[in-house]
């Protein structure tokens, strides 16, 4: 009997030790986080749970934020990824490890095997592309689609030794039929997959550790597209440019997605030569021209060598080289992750957007055709108005425009963990209550805020309908340095001119 009691007592002690160890293990991470926040005078993120309505989406976002901000996770995660990458050749949700140091963007691989119904889904690309073409035709403007293939479609040999290259580029088997359907509707589809596939024999047409094309790939497509456009009577070749070569060095955006520790010898930055396009008349770098009869709509494939924030140089992108090949000015609207919809929304917000236009080139990534969360919205571009356009809101020099306004519509800023970019602007529609300072004409206001910075959601991402704010504003088009950044816009407001919010503060309902 005493032996039984002794065994039970021993088992009880073991159970207690296991429970205590378990409690310590699950408690140590939040304790370390709490001590870190207190030591460095940081906001206690644990209380953020009570700042938003407890919906499923908000709770999931709160959980993701805790994981992202965890000092323990930030320390351990890069080393865990390093082990996964170099010992078992495993990437993550965004990055796929290829051969010989090549990295691939997972959504581009998903596109290749996406089912046919994704092309024809509700709120998908088919109806949107056809409707946009009809809108352009009504105003005597032509459309060229430029669907950019992912790197996996051009360099499958760095994913598998078994791919038979005699088959040509591995694209989604339903894409040719989809493109042919668009052509049957009178839409010109300029698919560069075969051009890039053949061009890779002469030079590398995609970057090894980045999602995007190389300078050689970019220029190859620009040359072929320019040859097509030159056969039409859409523009006058009256400009001349020259090229200025320089070197840039960067790891690449897919490498960034891996979030590896800075360990020498794991991956190395790539140094490439890019060519800046210089206007021969002014001696200054190329600048987009809104008066050009040709407008290029695009995403990061257009932006990559145009904006220094992307790390691969500036004034050296696809639009610049297309203008050089055409010998003409070029209008450009390019927004990261904005190919399917945001660029068309930006175009639609211009007064008399299509007046003087002859051609719209619409570039987007092929993965957006089948990616279920890619937003394809029908955007109507009104016919030119006979009446004079409302004047642009006046902001006095050396003075600020300050308004009190109430939130009407809030855009949904994407989860930082689900997008490839670390920054996002968000559009919020307001009812204007009072203009306290300066001049603003209009009962409604379309305000633009930072919705995400450094992969962290900013307060405007959590604004609620009915909240009131005091806003210091100025025209958004005075900030061209922001024009390429990813945008969240659910307002469907193409009448009001977007205004950049310089400062804001909450106000009481009684103010």
BAVEXDREN-296724 format. One record per residue (C-alpha): residue in three letters; x, y, z negated. Coordinates in Angstrom, 2 decimals. Example, Ala and Ser with C-alpha at 12.3 -4.5 7.8 and 13.67 -1.06 7.14 Angstrom:
<pts>
    aa         X         Y         Z
   ala     12.30     -4.50     -7.80
   ser     13.67     -1.06     -7.14
</pts>
This chain:
<pts>
    aa         X         Y         Z
   unk      0.00      0.00      0.00
   unk      2.81      2.39     -0.90
   unk      4.48      1.60      2.43
   unk      1.30      2.53      4.30
   unk      1.07      5.81      2.40
   unk      4.75      6.50      3.11
   unk      4.28      5.84      6.84
   unk      1.22      8.09      6.95
   unk      3.09     10.80      5.09
   unk      6.02     10.52      7.50
   unk      3.71     10.66     10.52
   unk      1.98     13.68      9.02
   unk      5.33     15.46      8.61
   unk      6.23     14.66     12.22
   unk      2.87     15.97     13.38
   unk      3.35     19.17     11.39
   unk      6.84     19.65     12.84
   unk      5.49     19.13     16.39
   unk      2.65     21.60     15.76
   unk      5.02     24.19     14.28
   unk      7.41     23.78     17.22
   unk      4.53     24.14     19.65
   unk      3.32     27.32     17.92
   unk      6.83     28.74     18.00
   unk      7.20     27.93     21.70
   unk      3.90     29.57     22.70
   unk      4.48     32.53     20.37
   unk      8.08     33.38     21.15
   unk      7.37     34.93     24.57
   unk      4.66     37.40     23.40
   unk      6.71     38.20     20.26
   unk      9.76     39.02     22.38
   unk      7.59     41.12     24.70
   unk      6.06     43.00     21.75
   unk      9.46     43.70     20.20
   unk     10.76     44.89     23.58
   unk      7.84     47.27     24.06
   unk      8.16     48.65     20.53
   unk     11.95     48.99     20.74
   unk     11.89     50.92     24.01
   unk      8.78     52.96     23.20
   unk      6.76     51.41     26.01
   unk      2.98     51.19     26.19
   unk      1.58     48.00     24.64
   unk      0.17     46.27     27.70
   unk     -1.77     43.83     25.54
   unk     -4.39     46.55     25.02
   unk     -4.88     47.00     28.76
   unk     -7.38     44.15     28.56
   unk     -9.91     46.53     27.02
   unk     -9.47     49.30     29.59
   unk    -11.31     47.60     32.47
   unk    -14.61     45.79     32.90
   unk    -14.02     42.08     32.08
   unk    -14.77     40.71     35.55
   unk    -13.04     37.65     36.96
   unk    -10.96     39.81     39.30
   unk     -9.93     42.21     36.54
   unk     -9.03     39.40     34.16
   unk     -6.94     37.72     36.84
   unk     -5.26     41.04     37.61
   unk     -4.56     41.56     33.89
   unk     -3.02     38.09     33.65
   unk     -0.85     38.73     36.72
   unk      0.27     42.07     35.27
   unk      1.30     40.37     32.01
   unk      3.34     37.86     33.99
   unk      4.97     40.54     36.15
   unk      5.90     42.76     33.19
   unk      7.12     39.94     30.95
   unk     10.74     40.62     30.03
   unk     11.27     36.87     29.55
   unk      9.81     36.06     32.97
   unk     11.89     38.78     34.62
   unk     14.99     37.23     33.13
   unk     14.21     33.59     33.83
   unk     12.29     33.75     37.14
   unk     15.20     34.83     39.37
   unk     17.37     32.03     38.02
   unk     14.58     29.49     38.42
   unk     14.20     30.65     42.03
   unk     17.96     30.41     42.53
   unk     17.91     26.77     41.40
   unk     14.88     26.05     43.61
   unk     16.48     27.73     46.62
   unk     19.96     26.26     46.51
   unk     19.41     22.86     44.90
   unk     16.10     21.72     46.39
   unk     15.78     24.12     49.35
   unk     12.47     25.44     48.04
   unk     11.18     28.98     48.60
   unk      8.06     30.47     47.07
   unk      4.54     31.54     48.04
   unk      5.89     34.06     50.58
   unk      9.32     32.83     51.66
   unk     10.32     29.57     53.37
   unk     13.94     28.41     53.36
   unk     15.20     27.48     56.81
   unk     18.51     26.13     58.06
   unk     21.83     27.98     58.21
   unk     20.65     30.84     56.00
   unk     17.50     31.63     57.99
   unk     14.44     32.72     56.02
   unk     10.83     32.70     57.23
   unk      7.62     34.43     56.15
   unk      5.10     31.79     55.10
   unk      1.93     33.49     56.49
   unk      3.53     33.42     59.95
   unk      3.89     29.64     59.67
   unk      0.30     29.36     58.43
   unk     -0.85     31.16     61.58
   unk      0.60     28.44     63.82
   unk     -1.62     25.75     62.25
   unk     -4.73     27.86     61.53
   unk     -8.00     26.36     62.79
   unk     -9.89     27.74     65.78
   unk    -12.75     29.11     63.67
   unk    -10.40     31.62     62.04
   unk    -10.16     33.49     65.35
   unk    -13.94     33.76     65.60
   unk    -14.80     34.25     61.92
   unk    -17.32     36.81     60.73
   unk    -15.57     40.17     60.24
   unk    -12.70     38.74     62.26
   unk    -10.77     40.08     65.27
   unk    -13.02     39.14     68.19
   unk    -15.89     41.59     67.67
   unk    -13.55     44.34     66.47
   unk    -11.20     44.19     69.46
   unk    -14.08     44.09     71.97
   unk    -15.84     47.00     70.23
   unk    -12.66     49.09     70.16
   unk    -12.09     48.48     73.86
   unk    -15.67     49.59     74.61
   unk    -15.16     52.75     72.54
   unk    -12.04     53.56     74.52
   unk    -13.67     52.83     77.87
   unk    -16.49     55.26     77.06
   unk    -13.85     57.99     76.87
   unk    -11.87     56.75     79.92
   unk     -8.96     55.43     77.84
   unk     -7.22     52.12     78.57
   unk     -6.17     49.55     75.95
   unk     -3.14     47.26     75.82
   unk     -2.97     44.73     72.99
   unk      0.50     43.85     71.72
   unk      0.21     40.83     69.37
   unk      3.63     40.27     67.78
   unk      4.57     36.62     67.15
   unk      6.20     35.60     63.90
   unk      9.83     34.53     63.74
   unk      8.80     30.88     63.32
   unk      7.33     30.93     66.84
   unk     10.64     32.06     68.33
   unk     13.16     30.20     66.19
   unk     11.54     26.85     65.23
   unk     14.94     25.13     65.51
   unk     15.92     26.73     62.20
   unk     12.94     25.08     60.55
   unk     13.21     21.60     62.03
   unk     15.65     19.65     64.21
   unk     12.74     17.71     65.65
   unk     11.09     20.51     67.58
   unk     11.28     19.99     71.34
   unk     12.33     23.39     72.71
   unk     11.26     22.40     76.20
   unk      7.68     22.95     74.95
   unk      8.30     26.69     74.67
   unk      7.42     28.84     71.66
   unk      5.22     27.10     69.06
   unk      2.16     29.31     68.85
   unk     -1.29     28.57     67.52
   unk     -2.87     26.17     70.05
   unk     -6.08     28.23     70.07
   unk     -4.35     31.58     70.71
   unk     -4.05     31.26     74.53
   unk     -7.78     30.58     74.81
   unk     -8.54     33.53     72.52
   unk     -6.33     35.87     74.55
   unk     -7.88     34.62     77.80
   unk    -11.35     35.34     76.38
   unk    -10.23     38.93     75.68
   unk     -8.80     39.25     79.19
   unk    -12.14     38.10     80.60
   unk    -13.67     41.10     78.82
   unk    -11.31     43.42     80.69
   unk     -8.80     43.79     77.84
   unk     -5.11     43.75     78.76
   unk     -3.18     41.44     76.40
   unk      0.59     41.86     76.57
   unk      1.85     38.77     74.73
   unk      5.65     39.02     74.25
   unk      6.16     35.48     72.94
   unk      7.62     34.11     76.18
   unk      9.75     37.24     76.70
   unk     11.32     36.83     73.25
   unk     11.66     33.05     73.67
   unk     13.64     33.51     76.87
   unk     15.52     36.52     75.54
   unk     16.96     34.64     72.57
   unk     19.27     32.82     74.99
   unk     21.15     36.09     75.55
   unk     20.98     37.62     72.06
   unk     19.37     37.23     68.63
   unk     15.89     38.72     68.84
   unk     14.79     38.38     65.18
   unk     16.61     39.20     61.96
   unk     17.90     36.21     59.99
   unk     16.63     37.21     56.55
   unk     13.81     39.56     57.52
   unk     10.30     39.22     58.92
   unk     10.92     41.48     61.88
   unk     12.58     41.58     65.25
   unk     16.18     42.64     65.78
   unk     17.14     45.80     67.69
   unk     17.78     43.61     70.75
   unk     14.36     41.98     70.48
   unk     12.69     45.34     70.07
   unk     14.39     46.84     73.12
   unk     13.65     43.74     75.21
   unk      9.91     44.07     74.61
   unk     10.03     47.86     75.03
   unk     11.67     47.43     78.45
   unk      9.08     44.95     79.71
   unk      6.14     46.94     78.37
   unk      7.51     50.15     79.89
   unk      7.77     48.46     83.29
   unk      4.09     47.53     83.08
   unk      3.01     51.04     82.03
   unk      5.05     52.66     84.81
   unk      2.88     50.93     87.39
   unk     -0.13     52.92     86.17
   unk     -1.02     56.57     86.52
   unk     -1.24     57.20     82.78
   unk      1.58     59.65     82.11
   unk      4.20     61.96     83.55
   unk      7.85     61.05     83.16
   unk      9.19     64.44     82.08
   unk     11.41     63.70     79.09
   unk     14.97     62.54     78.75
   unk     16.70     60.93     75.80
   unk     20.10     59.52     74.91
   unk     21.09     56.87     72.38
   unk     23.34     57.21     69.36
   unk     24.66     53.95     67.86
   unk     25.32     53.43     64.16
   unk     25.54     50.57     61.68
   unk     23.15     49.61     58.91
   unk     23.40     46.84     56.33
   unk     20.62     45.15     54.41
   unk     19.60     41.73     53.13
   unk     16.06     41.70     54.56
   unk     12.50     41.75     53.26
   unk     12.14     37.94     53.01
   unk     15.29     37.82     50.90
   unk     13.69     40.48     48.69
   unk     10.60     38.27     48.34
   unk     12.74     35.49     46.86
   unk     13.75     37.79     43.98
   unk     17.08     36.02     43.51
   unk     19.68     37.06     40.92
   unk     22.61     39.07     42.18
   unk     25.05     36.19     42.49
   unk     27.99     36.48     44.85
   unk     27.93     34.03     47.73
   unk     24.25     33.07     47.65
   unk     23.10     35.25     50.55
   unk     24.95     38.13     52.15
   unk     23.61     41.37     53.60
   unk     23.48     41.57     57.37
   unk     25.20     44.38     59.21
   unk     23.69     45.32     62.55
   unk     24.00     48.09     65.13
   unk     20.93     50.20     65.80
   unk     20.45     53.01     68.30
   unk     18.90     56.32     67.35
   unk     16.90     57.96     70.14
   unk     17.82     61.62     70.63
   unk     15.82     64.19     72.62
   unk     18.15     65.55     75.30
   unk     16.46     68.95     75.29
   unk     16.67     69.63     71.56
   unk     19.55     67.40     70.49
   unk     17.31     66.24     67.63
   unk     15.96     62.74     66.92
   unk     12.77     61.72     68.69
   unk      9.56     62.86     67.03
   unk      6.04     61.59     67.82
   unk      3.94     63.99     69.87
   unk      0.17     64.03     69.28
   unk     -0.36     65.70     72.65
   unk      1.05     62.68     74.52
   unk     -1.45     60.79     76.71
   unk     -0.14     57.53     75.23
   unk     -0.65     56.60     71.58
   unk      1.00     53.58     69.94
   unk     -0.81     52.01     66.97
   unk      1.23     49.54     64.95
   unk      2.45     48.11     61.69
   unk      5.89     47.42     60.21
   unk      7.15     46.03     63.53
   unk      6.91     49.62     64.79
   unk      8.17     51.15     61.54
   unk     11.15     48.94     60.72
   unk     13.89     51.01     62.38
   unk     12.01     54.31     62.25
   unk     11.83     55.00     58.51
   unk     14.93     54.89     56.33
   unk     12.82     53.70     53.36
   unk     12.62     50.30     55.05
   unk     16.40     50.00     54.90
   unk     17.20     49.45     58.57
   unk     17.87     52.98     59.79
   unk     15.65     55.74     61.15
   unk     14.48     57.20     64.47
   unk     15.54     53.93     66.11
   unk     12.31     51.95     66.28
   unk     10.03     50.45     68.89
   unk      8.14     53.68     69.59
   unk     11.35     55.63     70.05
   unk     12.79     53.09     72.50
   unk      9.52     52.79     74.40
   unk      9.50     56.57     74.85
   unk     13.11     56.37     76.07
   unk     12.23     53.69     78.62
   unk      9.21     55.66     79.82
   unk     11.02     58.98     79.90
   unk      8.00     60.49     78.21
   unk      6.65     61.77     74.93
   unk      4.74     59.30     72.76
   unk      2.16     59.60     70.01
   unk      2.67     57.06     67.18
   unk      0.48     55.95     64.28
   unk      2.23     53.11     62.45
   unk      1.36     51.96     58.93
   unk      2.87     48.99     57.11
   unk      0.33     46.15     56.91
   unk     -2.08     48.42     58.77
   unk     -2.21     46.79     62.20
   unk     -5.76     45.38     62.18
   unk     -7.67     48.42     60.89
   unk     -5.82     51.23     59.09
   unk     -4.13     52.68     62.16
   unk     -7.45     52.93     63.99
   unk     -9.00     54.63     60.96
   unk     -6.18     57.16     60.97
   unk     -6.74     57.80     64.66
   unk    -10.49     58.17     64.12
   unk     -9.94     60.87     61.48
   unk     -8.28     63.17     63.99
   unk    -10.62     65.79     65.44
   unk    -11.40     64.81     69.05
   unk     -9.01     61.90     68.60
   unk     -9.03     60.68     72.22
   unk     -9.06     63.99     74.06
   unk     -6.16     63.94     76.51
   unk     -5.40     60.27     75.88
   unk     -5.03     57.80     78.74
   unk     -3.66     54.72     76.98
   unk     -3.78     53.14     73.51
   unk     -1.19     50.45     72.76
   unk     -2.41     48.46     69.77
   unk      0.30     46.37     68.11
   unk     -0.46     43.95     65.28
   unk      1.07     40.74     63.93
   unk     -0.42     37.53     65.32
   unk     -0.78     36.20     61.76
   unk     -3.48     38.85     61.20
   unk     -5.66     37.14     63.79
   unk     -6.22     34.13     61.53
   unk     -5.29     35.35     58.04
   unk     -8.56     35.32     56.15
   unk     -7.78     38.38     54.01
   unk     -6.70     40.54     56.96
   unk     -9.28     43.30     57.27
   unk    -10.78     43.77     60.72
   unk    -13.32     46.59     60.66
   unk    -15.18     48.15     63.54
   unk    -14.09     51.78     63.67
   unk    -16.08     54.16     65.82
   unk    -14.20     57.06     67.40
   unk    -16.80     59.73     68.21
   unk    -17.04     61.40     71.58
   unk    -15.55     64.91     71.71
   unk    -17.80     67.48     70.04
   unk    -19.07     70.43     72.01
   unk    -19.28     72.55     68.86
   unk    -16.09     73.98     67.37
   unk    -14.45     71.65     64.89
   unk    -14.70     72.60     61.21
   unk    -11.62     74.41     60.12
   unk     -8.98     72.52     58.21
   unk     -9.18     73.30     54.46
   unk     -7.04     76.32     53.76
   unk     -4.37     76.13     51.08
   unk     -2.92     79.52     50.22
   unk      0.85     79.74     50.41
   unk      2.43     79.91     46.94
   unk     -0.90     78.83     45.48
   unk     -2.67     75.52     44.84
   unk     -6.13     74.27     45.61
   unk     -7.76     72.89     42.47
   unk    -11.15     71.19     42.47
   unk    -13.37     69.42     39.97
   unk    -14.93     66.35     41.55
   unk    -16.84     63.15     40.80
   unk    -15.83     59.74     42.16
   unk    -18.22     58.31     44.77
   unk    -16.22     55.45     46.35
   unk    -13.10     53.64     45.11
   unk    -10.97     51.53     47.47
   unk     -9.74     48.10     46.45
   unk     -5.96     48.18     46.03
   unk     -4.49     44.72     46.78
   unk     -2.90     42.53     44.14
   unk      0.83     43.35     44.12
   unk      1.56     39.61     44.04
   unk     -0.35     39.00     47.26
   unk      1.24     41.55     49.60
   unk      4.68     41.93     51.11
   unk      5.07     45.62     50.27
   unk      5.74     47.31     46.95
   unk      3.89     50.56     47.70
   unk      0.31     51.32     48.68
   unk     -1.76     54.49     49.01
   unk     -5.42     54.41     48.09
   unk     -8.32     56.51     49.44
   unk    -11.00     57.69     47.00
   unk    -14.09     59.65     48.00
   unk    -15.38     62.40     45.73
   unk    -18.33     64.74     45.41
   unk    -16.96     68.24     44.93
   unk    -18.41     69.89     41.81
   unk    -16.44     73.12     41.76
   unk    -13.50     74.73     43.54
   unk    -11.58     76.27     40.65
   unk     -8.70     77.71     42.62
   unk     -7.79     78.21     46.26
   unk    -10.09     77.34     49.13
   unk    -11.80     74.08     50.11
   unk    -14.77     73.86     52.49
   unk    -16.96     70.84     52.03
   unk    -19.26     69.09     49.61
   unk    -17.22     65.89     49.72
   unk    -13.50     65.22     49.42
   unk    -11.42     62.33     50.73
   unk     -8.50     62.08     48.31
   unk     -5.32     60.05     48.74
   unk     -3.42     58.77     45.68
   unk     -0.62     56.36     44.92
   unk     -2.43     53.08     44.34
   unk      0.69     50.97     43.85
   unk      4.36     51.83     43.31
   unk      7.24     49.44     42.74
   unk      4.72     46.56     42.88
   unk      2.77     48.02     39.94
   unk     -0.84     49.16     40.13
   unk     -1.24     52.86     39.39
   unk     -4.16     54.35     37.41
   unk     -6.15     55.44     40.51
   unk     -6.48     51.75     41.40
   unk     -8.75     51.46     38.34
   unk    -10.87     54.58     38.83
   unk    -14.62     54.03     38.47
   unk    -17.57     55.51     40.30
   unk    -18.94     58.42     38.28
   unk    -15.64     59.43     36.70
   unk    -14.75     63.09     36.99
   unk    -11.30     64.50     37.69
   unk     -9.56     67.80     38.14
   unk     -7.48     67.48     41.32
   unk     -4.66     69.59     42.68
   unk     -4.75     68.91     46.42
   unk     -3.06     69.72     49.71
   unk     -3.54     68.34     53.25
   unk     -2.25     64.79     53.57
   unk     -0.79     65.50     57.00
   unk      1.74     67.79     55.30
   unk      3.37     64.63     53.98
   unk      4.62     62.73     57.05
   unk      7.03     60.84     54.79
   unk      3.98     58.93     53.47
   unk      2.39     58.19     56.84
   unk      3.93     54.71     57.27
   unk      3.04     53.36     53.80
   unk      0.43     50.61     53.41
   unk     -3.05     51.96     52.66
   unk     -6.18     50.75     50.89
   unk     -9.25     52.43     52.37
   unk    -12.82     51.23     51.85
   unk    -14.44     54.66     52.24
   unk    -15.29     54.38     55.97
   unk    -15.16     58.18     55.97
   unk    -13.80     59.52     59.24
   unk    -15.31     62.99     58.98
   unk    -13.45     64.52     56.03
   unk     -9.78     65.41     56.37
   unk     -7.68     63.37     53.88
   unk     -6.17     65.44     51.06
   unk     -3.07     64.41     49.10
   unk     -3.51     64.60     45.32
   unk     -0.48     66.33     43.82
   unk     -1.79     66.18     40.25
   unk     -4.93     64.95     38.54
   unk     -6.48     64.74     35.10
   unk     -9.71     63.36     33.67
   unk    -12.46     65.74     32.58
   unk    -15.56     65.30     30.47
   unk    -19.00     65.11     32.04
   unk    -19.93     68.36     30.30
   unk    -17.03     70.35     31.77
</pts>
